[in-house]
Amino acid sequence: MKIYTSYYANLKNIPKDIIPISIAGKCPDFYKGLEYKKLAPKYWFFKQWKINHDNDFYIENFNKEVLNSLTSKEVINDLMFLSEGKDVVLLCYEKPGDFCHRHLVANWLNDNGVDCKEYQ
């Protein structure tokens, strides 16, 4: 299983054999696919970030409240179950160059020996 990241607006470019899985706190209304809330940001610090755009604050809390409570093995097993072993693309809202928690997830997976890159 390969793991990619991308954003909802790029869904039209994702091949049909790659399973989209949302990792956002709330999906756009048009998205009716799979969700994996364990990798979603907590509402309280996301809301605070929307006000102050303090990326360091966001990263600290995302690591503390989301990533530190998970293991890469658990995440991989869950994603394999959801996708039935097929390749996946983890979705959120922001464009590739914008600050987004999916990039934090990708870095965390890569740091834990799991190859994860943005779908191009």
C-alpha positions as CSV (number, residue, x, y, z in Angstrom):
1,M,0.0,0.0,0.0
2,K,1.3,3.5,-1.0
3,I,0.2,6.5,1.0
4,Y,-0.1,10.0,-0.6
5,T,-1.5,13.3,0.5
6,S,-3.6,15.8,-1.5
7,Y,-6.4,18.2,-1.2
8,Y,-10.1,18.0,-2.1
9,A,-9.9,20.2,-5.2
10,N,-7.3,17.8,-6.7
11,L,-9.7,14.7,-6.3
12,K,-10.5,14.9,-10.1
13,N,-6.8,14.1,-10.8
14,I,-6.5,11.2,-8.4
15,P,-6.6,7.8,-10.3
16,K,-9.7,5.7,-9.4
17,D,-7.5,2.9,-8.0
18,I,-6.2,5.2,-5.2
19,I,-8.6,5.3,-2.4
20,P,-9.3,8.8,-1.0
21,I,-9.6,9.1,2.8
22,S,-10.4,12.4,4.4
23,I,-8.3,13.4,7.5
24,A,-10.1,16.7,8.0
25,G,-12.2,17.6,11.0
26,K,-15.1,18.3,8.6
27,C,-15.3,17.3,5.0
28,P,-16.7,19.5,2.3
29,D,-20.4,18.7,1.5
30,F,-19.6,17.2,-1.9
31,Y,-17.2,14.6,-0.4
32,K,-19.0,11.3,0.4
33,G,-15.9,9.1,0.7
34,L,-14.0,7.5,3.6
35,E,-12.9,9.4,6.7
36,Y,-10.1,8.8,9.2
37,K,-10.8,11.2,12.1
38,K,-7.8,9.9,14.2
39,L,-5.6,12.2,12.0
40,A,-7.9,15.2,12.1
41,P,-6.9,18.3,14.1
42,K,-8.8,19.0,17.3
43,Y,-11.4,21.7,16.9
44,W,-10.2,23.9,19.7
45,F,-6.7,24.5,18.4
46,F,-7.8,24.6,14.8
47,K,-10.3,27.4,15.7
48,Q,-7.5,29.2,17.6
49,W,-5.2,28.9,14.6
50,K,-7.8,30.3,12.3
51,I,-7.7,33.5,14.5
52,N,-4.0,33.9,15.0
53,H,-2.3,31.8,12.3
54,D,0.4,30.8,14.8
55,N,1.8,27.7,13.0
56,D,4.1,26.9,16.0
57,F,1.1,26.8,18.3
58,Y,-0.8,24.5,15.9
59,I,2.2,22.2,15.3
60,E,2.8,21.8,19.1
61,N,-0.9,21.0,19.8
62,F,-1.3,18.7,16.8
63,N,1.7,16.7,17.8
64,K,0.7,16.6,21.5
65,E,-3.0,15.9,21.0
66,V,-3.1,13.9,17.8
67,L,0.2,12.3,16.6
68,N,1.6,11.5,20.1
69,S,-1.5,9.4,20.8
70,L,-0.9,7.3,17.8
71,T,1.6,4.9,16.4
72,S,2.5,4.6,12.7
73,K,1.8,0.9,12.9
74,E,-1.8,1.6,14.2
75,V,-2.4,4.2,11.5
76,I,-1.1,1.9,8.7
77,N,-3.2,-1.0,9.9
78,D,-6.3,1.3,10.1
79,L,-5.7,2.7,6.6
80,M,-5.1,-0.8,5.2
81,F,-8.4,-1.9,6.7
82,L,-10.3,1.1,5.3
83,S,-8.8,0.8,1.8
84,E,-8.8,-3.0,1.7
85,G,-5.0,-2.9,1.1
86,K,-5.2,-0.5,-1.8
87,D,-3.1,2.7,-2.2
88,V,-4.6,5.7,-0.4
89,V,-4.5,9.5,-0.6
90,L,-5.1,11.4,2.6
91,L,-7.2,14.5,1.9
92,C,-7.6,17.9,3.4
93,Y,-8.4,21.4,2.1
94,E,-5.2,23.4,1.6
95,K,-3.1,23.6,-1.6
96,P,0.3,21.9,-1.6
97,G,2.3,25.0,-0.7
98,D,0.0,26.1,2.1
99,F,0.3,25.2,5.8
100,C,-1.8,22.1,6.4
101,H,-1.8,19.3,9.0
102,R,-1.6,16.7,6.2
103,H,2.0,17.8,5.7
104,L,2.6,17.2,9.4
105,V,1.1,13.8,9.0
106,A,3.3,13.1,6.0
107,N,6.4,14.2,7.8
108,W,5.4,12.1,10.9
109,L,4.9,9.0,8.7
110,N,8.2,9.5,6.8
111,D,10.0,10.0,10.2
112,N,8.5,6.6,11.2
113,G,9.7,4.8,8.1
114,V,6.5,5.0,6.1
115,D,6.9,6.6,2.7
116,C,4.3,9.3,2.2
117,K,4.4,12.1,-0.4
118,E,2.1,14.6,-2.0
119,Y,0.3,13.2,-5.0
120,Q,1.4,15.2,-8.1
